[in-house]
Amino acid sequence: MKPTLLKTAALAVAIAAGSVHAATEQQIAELGKSLTPIGAEKAGNAAGTIPEWNGGLATDAGELKDGFLTNPYAGDQPQFVITADNYEQYAEQLAPGQIAMFKRYPETYRMPVYETQRSVGLSDEIYQAARHNAANSQLVKDGNAVTGYKLAHAFPIPSNGLEVIWNHITRLRGHSFERVVTQATPQVNGSFGIVRFVEQYALPEALSDYDAESMGNILYYFKQQVTDPSRLAGNVLLVHETVDQVETPRMAWIYNAGQRRVRRAPQVSYDGPGTAADGMRTSDNLDMFNGAPDRYDWELVGKRELFIPYNSFNLGSPEHKYDDIIQAGHINQDLTRYELHRVWEVVATVKSDQRHIYAKRHVFIDEDSWQAAHIDHYDSRGTLWRVAEAHALHRYKDQVPGYALESLYDLVAGRYLVMGMNNEESRDYDYSYRATSREFTPTALRQSGVR
């Protein structure tokens, strides 16, 4: 598929004026018809290599085993494998970072490609919210804030790069959840240690004491406690992520277990260092990209077909240990699954009056889930520096898309970071988690961090 240029001069003028309406009545009428309920193209492609969307996986598509979902595609075999020897044959469906990985690790990096399965299926509540958002969501304050949207997917029918990136930022992660996940930053030889986190996440609407007046500018609440290794255990991060980060920038606090004190953490944003990441990621690398988009100009290139990690049930399976996944140079690609999907392509360039260690980000976002699938990061010299891949996994029982893990490869250092793994943990995500706003206050941090 050739990239389709969607940005217009009139649209650019509208953004500069302060607000943009997301979609026309005629466009909205296509949700659930030619478009999926959250805005993807419902039809397959002309070549037949991308099928029609038929509702995604049913909630009973598999069973729970040891607290984890079973793989509904366990019997699938790769259709072919892309390697350093044949990647040029598939170059039109590869991101620059994927090509760079074949060149950096020609002996070991490979992409097993499977039949495309459009597995993402969401609840009627989310579909209704998407229709509401298509009619009501607006970009305001030069695109750095959104008004009029609810729950998820602010712009199901986007018309510019900012709306696409806001769809990733506001996408469905569940109303609330608790999870135990791990992070590792392997050395060049593949040796690694595990950092373990207990994390809670909640939309304001999911809190039992939700108050629209006082929480109207909160996008979500997030709390992260380090439980391993012992030298970091007890440290806690709290984030109040705001919708309008011009009016109220992200509010973050850290409880340091060694000092036994809570302090504001303005560095937990943009290119501030990521938690316990050995300098291998920035704060806004978590979740592929998070936080305010105001330091970049976001150019919508269009849509294209790309091989991206998808339906990564095998990679996320408790049958595999962390030692099975983490290897020298990159994760064990034999455990991965790639599929051909349509993605939105956006190029983010740092504004002339702003700064960031990533001068450019080349972003590819899955049309069916609005999750970022792949992001290439460039330094100030225009050199491709870091390559991020998110291995998508649809948690069909709860109808929530997510990741089995995220990887971030440093092409210069020859190291990488992998985060979000839970293969060896006792349970998968708990979407039944419920909380009150009191659990997401700075006062509650000290209690959370007691060793």
C-alpha positions as CSV (number, residue, x, y, z in Angstrom):
1,M,0.0,0.0,0.0
2,K,1.4,3.4,-1.0
3,P,1.4,5.9,1.9
4,T,-1.7,8.2,1.7
5,L,-1.1,11.9,2.5
6,L,-3.9,13.1,4.7
7,K,-2.7,16.4,6.0
8,T,-4.1,19.6,4.5
9,A,-3.3,23.2,4.7
10,A,-6.8,24.0,6.1
11,L,-6.2,21.5,8.9
12,A,-2.9,23.0,9.8
13,V,-4.6,26.4,10.0
14,A,-7.3,25.0,12.3
15,I,-4.7,23.5,14.6
16,A,-2.9,26.8,14.9
17,A,-6.2,28.5,15.7
18,G,-6.6,26.3,18.7
19,S,-9.0,23.4,18.0
20,V,-9.9,20.8,15.5
21,H,-13.1,18.8,15.1
22,A,-12.4,15.1,14.6
23,A,-14.8,13.9,12.0
24,T,-17.8,14.7,9.9
25,E,-21.2,13.1,10.2
26,Q,-20.6,11.2,7.0
27,Q,-17.4,9.8,8.4
28,I,-18.9,8.9,11.8
29,A,-21.6,7.0,10.0
30,E,-19.0,4.6,8.6
31,L,-18.0,3.4,12.1
32,G,-19.2,-0.2,12.3
33,K,-19.6,-0.3,8.5
34,S,-16.6,0.3,6.3
35,L,-14.6,1.1,9.4
36,T,-14.4,-0.9,12.6
37,P,-16.1,0.6,15.6
38,I,-12.8,2.3,16.7
39,G,-11.8,3.5,13.2
40,A,-9.7,0.8,11.4
41,E,-10.4,-0.2,7.9
42,K,-12.7,-3.2,8.1
43,A,-11.9,-4.7,4.7
44,G,-8.8,-6.7,4.1
45,N,-6.2,-5.7,1.5
46,A,-6.3,-6.4,-2.2
47,A,-3.6,-9.0,-2.0
48,G,-5.6,-11.0,0.6
49,T,-2.6,-11.0,3.0
50,I,-4.6,-8.9,5.5
51,P,-8.1,-10.3,6.2
52,E,-11.3,-8.5,6.9
53,W,-11.9,-7.6,10.5
54,N,-14.7,-9.8,11.8
55,G,-15.0,-8.7,15.4
56,G,-11.7,-10.0,16.8
57,L,-11.2,-12.9,19.3
58,A,-14.2,-13.9,21.5
59,T,-13.9,-13.7,25.2
60,D,-13.9,-17.5,25.4
61,A,-11.3,-18.0,22.6
62,G,-9.1,-19.8,25.1
63,E,-8.8,-20.9,28.7
64,L,-6.9,-19.7,31.8
65,K,-3.9,-21.9,32.7
66,D,-1.8,-21.0,35.7
67,G,-3.4,-17.6,35.7
68,F,-2.5,-16.9,32.1
69,L,-4.5,-17.0,28.9
70,T,-3.8,-19.9,26.5
71,N,-2.7,-19.2,23.0
72,P,-5.6,-19.5,20.5
73,Y,-3.2,-19.7,17.6
74,A,-0.9,-22.3,19.1
75,G,-1.1,-24.6,16.1
76,D,0.0,-21.9,13.6
77,Q,3.3,-22.3,11.8
78,P,5.4,-19.5,10.2
79,Q,4.6,-18.8,6.5
80,F,8.2,-17.6,6.0
81,V,11.1,-16.2,8.0
82,I,12.8,-12.9,7.1
83,T,16.5,-12.9,7.7
84,A,19.6,-10.8,6.8
85,D,19.9,-12.8,3.6
86,N,16.4,-12.0,2.3
87,Y,15.1,-8.9,4.0
88,E,15.6,-6.8,0.9
89,Q,12.8,-8.8,-0.7
90,Y,10.4,-7.5,2.0
91,A,11.9,-4.0,2.4
92,E,8.6,-2.2,1.5
93,Q,6.9,-3.8,4.5
94,L,9.8,-3.2,7.0
95,A,10.5,-0.2,9.2
96,P,14.0,1.4,9.0
97,G,14.8,0.1,12.5
98,Q,14.0,-3.5,11.5
99,I,16.3,-3.3,8.5
100,A,19.0,-1.8,10.8
101,M,18.6,-4.8,13.2
102,F,19.2,-7.2,10.3
103,K,22.4,-5.3,9.5
104,R,23.5,-5.0,13.1
105,Y,22.9,-8.7,14.0
106,P,23.0,-10.5,10.6
107,E,23.6,-14.0,12.1
108,T,20.9,-14.0,14.7
109,Y,18.2,-11.5,14.1
110,R,15.2,-13.0,12.3
111,M,11.4,-12.3,11.9
112,P,9.1,-15.4,11.7
113,V,6.0,-14.2,9.8
114,Y,2.7,-15.8,10.4
115,E,-0.8,-15.6,8.9
116,T,-2.4,-12.3,9.9
117,Q,-5.1,-12.6,12.5
118,R,-7.1,-9.4,13.4
119,S,-7.6,-10.4,17.0
120,V,-8.6,-7.1,18.6
121,G,-12.2,-7.1,19.8
122,L,-13.4,-4.6,22.4
123,S,-16.6,-4.1,24.5
124,D,-19.7,-2.3,23.4
125,E,-19.0,0.3,26.0
126,I,-15.7,1.2,24.3
127,Y,-17.3,1.2,20.9
128,Q,-20.0,3.6,22.0
129,A,-17.4,5.8,23.6
130,A,-15.5,5.8,20.3
131,R,-18.6,7.0,18.4
132,H,-19.1,9.7,21.0
133,N,-15.4,10.8,20.6
134,A,-15.6,10.9,16.9
135,A,-18.4,13.5,17.2
136,N,-17.1,15.4,20.2
137,S,-13.3,15.2,20.7
138,Q,-11.2,18.3,19.9
139,L,-7.6,19.2,19.9
140,V,-7.1,22.4,21.8
141,K,-4.1,24.6,22.9
142,D,-2.1,23.9,19.7
143,G,-2.9,20.2,19.9
144,N,-1.4,19.7,23.4
145,A,-4.7,19.0,25.0
146,V,-8.0,17.2,24.2
147,T,-11.5,18.0,25.2
148,G,-14.8,16.2,24.7
149,Y,-13.6,12.7,24.8
150,K,-14.4,9.8,27.2
151,L,-12.8,6.5,28.1
152,A,-10.6,5.7,25.2
153,H,-9.6,6.4,21.6
154,A,-10.0,10.2,21.4
155,F,-10.0,10.3,17.6
156,P,-11.3,7.2,15.9
157,I,-11.2,9.0,12.5
158,P,-8.0,11.0,12.8
159,S,-7.0,13.7,10.3
160,N,-3.5,14.6,11.5
161,G,-0.5,13.3,13.3
162,L,-1.4,14.7,16.6
163,E,-4.7,13.0,16.6
164,V,-3.0,9.7,15.8
165,I,-0.6,10.0,18.7
166,W,-3.4,11.1,21.0
167,N,-5.1,7.9,20.1
168,H,-2.1,5.9,21.3
169,I,-2.0,8.0,24.5
170,T,-5.7,7.6,25.2
171,R,-6.1,4.1,23.9
172,L,-7.7,1.4,26.0
173,R,-5.5,-0.2,28.6
174,G,-8.4,-1.4,30.8
175,H,-10.4,0.7,33.2
176,S,-8.0,-0.3,36.0
177,F,-5.5,-3.1,36.6
178,E,-2.8,-4.4,38.9
179,R,0.2,-6.3,37.5
180,V,3.6,-7.6,38.4
181,V,6.1,-7.1,35.6
182,T,9.9,-7.1,35.1
183,Q,12.6,-5.2,33.3
184,A,16.1,-6.1,32.3
185,T,19.0,-4.3,30.6
186,P,21.3,-7.1,29.4
187,Q,25.0,-6.5,28.9
188,V,26.6,-7.0,25.5
189,N,27.3,-10.7,26.4
190,G,23.6,-11.3,27.4
191,S,24.1,-11.4,31.2
192,F,21.3,-9.6,33.0
193,G,19.5,-9.0,36.3
194,I,15.8,-8.6,36.9
195,V,14.1,-5.5,38.2
196,R,10.6,-6.4,39.4
197,F,7.7,-3.9,39.7
198,V,4.2,-4.0,41.2
199,E,2.1,-1.5,39.3
200,Q,-1.5,-0.2,39.6
201,Y,-3.3,1.8,36.9
202,A,-6.7,3.4,37.0
203,L,-8.9,5.7,35.0
204,P,-10.6,8.3,37.2
205,E,-13.9,6.8,36.2
206,A,-12.8,3.5,37.6
207,L,-12.3,4.8,41.1
208,S,-15.0,4.1,43.6
209,D,-15.0,7.8,44.7
210,Y,-14.8,9.3,41.2
211,D,-15.6,13.0,41.2
212,A,-15.8,14.5,37.7
213,E,-15.3,18.1,39.0
214,S,-12.1,17.4,40.9
215,M,-10.7,14.8,38.5
216,G,-11.7,16.3,35.2
217,N,-8.2,16.9,34.0
218,I,-6.8,13.5,35.0
219,L,-6.2,11.0,32.2
220,Y,-5.1,8.2,34.5
221,Y,-3.4,7.4,37.8
222,F,-0.3,5.2,37.9
223,K,1.7,3.8,40.7
224,Q,4.9,1.7,40.4
225,Q,6.7,0.0,43.3
226,V,10.1,-1.7,43.0
227,T,10.2,-5.1,44.8
228,D,13.5,-6.5,43.4
229,P,16.4,-6.2,43.6
230,S,16.8,-5.6,47.3
231,R,18.9,-2.4,46.8
232,L,16.0,-0.8,45.1
233,A,13.1,-2.5,46.9
234,G,10.6,-0.1,48.5
235,N,11.1,2.8,46.0
236,V,7.7,3.9,44.7
237,L,6.7,6.2,41.8
238,L,3.3,7.9,41.6
239,V,2.0,9.7,38.5
240,H,-1.1,11.7,37.9
241,E,-1.2,11.9,34.1
242,T,-3.2,14.9,33.0
243,V,-5.2,15.4,29.8
244,D,-4.3,19.1,29.4
245,Q,-0.6,19.2,30.2
246,V,-0.4,22.8,29.2
247,E,-2.7,23.8,32.0
248,T,-1.4,21.2,34.5
249,P,1.9,19.4,33.6
250,R,2.2,15.7,34.7
251,M,2.4,15.5,38.5
252,A,4.8,12.9,39.7
253,W,6.2,11.9,43.1
254,I,8.9,9.5,44.3
255,Y,9.2,7.7,47.6
256,N,12.8,6.9,48.3
257,A,12.9,3.9,50.7
258,G,16.5,4.7,51.8
259,Q,15.7,8.3,52.7
260,R,12.1,7.5,53.8
261,R,10.8,10.7,52.2
262,V,8.4,11.6,49.4
263,R,9.5,14.3,46.9
264,R,8.2,15.8,43.7
265,A,9.7,14.2,40.6
266,P,9.6,16.6,37.6
267,Q,12.3,14.6,35.9
268,V,9.8,11.8,35.4
269,S,8.8,13.1,32.0
270,Y,10.2,13.6,28.5
271,D,13.8,12.5,28.3
272,G,14.3,12.2,32.0
273,P,15.9,8.8,32.9
274,G,13.6,5.8,33.1
275,T,13.3,4.0,36.4
276,A,16.1,1.5,37.2
277,A,16.9,1.4,33.4
278,D,20.7,1.8,33.5
279,G,20.4,4.8,31.2
280,M,18.9,2.6,28.5
281,R,15.5,4.5,28.2
282,T,13.9,7.8,28.8
283,S,10.7,8.3,30.9
284,D,8.7,8.8,27.7
285,N,10.0,5.5,26.2
286,L,7.7,3.5,28.6
287,D,4.6,2.3,26.9
288,M,6.4,3.0,23.6
289,F,5.6,6.7,24.0
290,N,3.9,8.5,26.9
291,G,3.3,12.0,28.2
292,A,2.9,15.4,26.6
293,P,3.4,15.6,22.9
294,D,4.3,19.3,23.0
295,R,8.0,19.1,22.2
296,Y,7.5,17.6,18.7
297,D,5.8,18.5,15.5
298,W,3.8,15.4,14.5
299,E,3.6,14.9,10.7
300,L,1.1,12.3,9.5
301,V,2.7,10.5,6.6
302,G,-0.3,8.2,6.0
303,K,-1.0,4.5,6.3
304,R,1.0,1.5,5.1
305,E,1.4,-2.2,5.5
306,L,4.1,-3.4,7.9
307,F,5.3,-6.6,9.5
308,I,4.8,-5.9,13.2
309,P,4.9,-8.1,16.3
310,Y,1.4,-9.4,16.9
311,N,-0.5,-12.1,18.8
312,S,2.6,-12.7,20.9
313,F,1.0,-15.3,23.1
314,N,4.0,-17.6,22.8
315,L,6.5,-14.9,23.8
316,G,4.3,-14.0,26.9
317,S,3.7,-17.6,27.9
318,P,4.6,-18.8,31.4
319,E,6.1,-21.9,29.7
320,H,9.1,-19.7,28.9
321,K,11.6,-18.4,31.5
322,Y,13.3,-15.0,31.3
323,D,16.5,-16.9,30.4
324,D,14.7,-18.3,27.3
325,I,13.8,-14.8,26.2
326,I,16.8,-12.7,26.9
327,Q,19.9,-13.2,24.8
328,A,22.9,-11.3,23.7
329,G,22.0,-8.4,21.3
330,H,18.3,-8.9,21.2
331,I,15.5,-11.1,22.6
332,N,15.0,-14.6,21.3
333,Q,13.4,-14.0,18.0
334,D,12.4,-17.7,17.7
335,L,9.7,-17.0,20.3
336,T,8.3,-14.0,18.4
337,R,5.4,-13.8,15.9
338,Y,5.2,-11.1,13.2
339,E,2.1,-10.4,11.0
340,L,1.3,-8.0,8.2
341,H,-0.9,-5.2,9.4
342,R,-1.9,-1.8,8.4
343,V,-0.3,0.9,10.5
344,W,-0.5,4.7,10.8
345,E,2.9,6.3,10.1
346,V,3.8,9.5,11.9
347,V,7.1,11.3,12.0
348,A,7.8,13.4,15.1
349,T,10.5,16.1,14.8
350,V,11.6,18.2,17.8
351,K,10.4,21.8,17.5
352,S,13.1,24.5,17.0
353,D,12.5,26.0,20.4
354,Q,12.5,22.6,22.3
355,R,15.0,20.0,23.2
356,H,15.0,16.2,23.5
357,I,17.7,13.6,23.2
358,Y,15.6,12.0,20.4
359,A,15.5,14.7,17.7
360,K,13.2,12.5,15.6
361,R,10.8,9.6,16.2
362,H,9.4,7.5,13.4
363,V,6.2,6.0,14.7
364,F,4.1,3.1,13.5
365,I,0.7,2.6,15.2
366,D,-1.5,-0.5,14.7
367,E,-4.9,0.5,13.2
368,D,-6.9,-2.1,15.1
369,S,-5.8,-1.3,18.6
370,W,-4.2,2.2,18.3
371,Q,-1.1,0.8,20.1
372,A,2.3,1.9,18.9
373,A,3.9,-1.2,17.4
374,H,7.3,0.1,16.3
375,I,9.2,3.4,16.9
376,D,12.6,4.4,15.5
377,H,14.5,7.0,17.5
378,Y,17.1,9.4,15.9
379,D,19.7,11.5,17.5
380,S,20.5,15.2,16.8
381,R,22.8,14.2,13.9
382,G,20.0,12.3,12.2
383,T,21.5,8.9,13.0
384,L,19.2,6.0,13.8
385,W,20.0,5.4,17.5
386,R,17.4,3.2,19.2
387,V,14.7,0.8,17.9
388,A,11.6,0.1,19.9
389,E,9.3,-2.9,19.3
390,A,6.2,-3.8,21.2
391,H,5.0,-7.4,21.0
392,A,1.3,-7.1,21.0
393,L,-0.9,-9.5,22.9
394,H,-4.7,-9.2,23.0
395,R,-6.1,-10.2,26.4
396,Y,-9.3,-11.4,25.0
397,K,-11.0,-12.5,28.2
398,D,-11.1,-8.9,29.4
399,Q,-11.2,-7.4,25.8
400,V,-8.1,-5.3,26.4
401,P,-5.1,-5.0,24.0
402,G,-1.7,-4.9,25.5
403,Y,1.9,-6.0,25.1
404,A,3.7,-9.2,26.1
405,L,6.8,-7.1,26.4
406,E,8.5,-4.0,25.0
407,S,12.1,-4.0,23.7
408,L,14.3,-1.0,23.0
409,Y,17.5,-1.7,21.1
410,D,20.5,0.7,21.2
411,L,22.3,0.2,17.9
412,V,25.3,2.2,19.0
413,A,25.9,0.5,22.4
414,G,24.9,-3.0,21.2
415,R,22.7,-3.3,24.3
416,Y,19.0,-3.3,24.8
417,L,16.2,-3.0,27.4
418,V,13.3,-5.3,27.7
419,M,10.3,-4.4,29.9
420,G,6.8,-5.6,30.8
421,M,7.7,-9.3,31.0
422,N,5.6,-11.4,33.5
423,N,6.4,-15.0,32.3
424,E,7.7,-16.1,35.6
425,E,5.3,-14.2,37.8
426,S,2.4,-15.9,39.7
427,R,-0.4,-14.3,37.7
428,D,-1.2,-12.2,34.6
429,Y,-2.8,-8.8,34.7
430,D,-5.7,-8.4,37.2
431,Y,-8.4,-6.2,35.6
432,S,-10.7,-6.7,38.6
433,Y,-8.4,-4.4,40.7
434,R,-10.4,-1.6,42.2
435,A,-9.1,1.4,44.2
436,T,-10.0,4.8,45.6
437,S,-8.3,8.1,44.9
438,R,-6.7,7.9,48.3
439,E,-4.5,5.1,47.1
440,F,-3.0,7.4,44.5
441,T,-1.9,10.3,46.7
442,P,1.6,11.3,47.9
443,T,0.5,10.6,51.4
444,A,-0.1,6.9,50.5
445,L,3.4,6.5,49.0
446,R,5.1,6.1,52.3
447,Q,2.8,3.2,53.2
448,S,3.3,1.6,49.8
449,G,7.1,1.7,50.1
450,V,7.6,0.1,53.5
451,R,10.0,-2.8,53.0
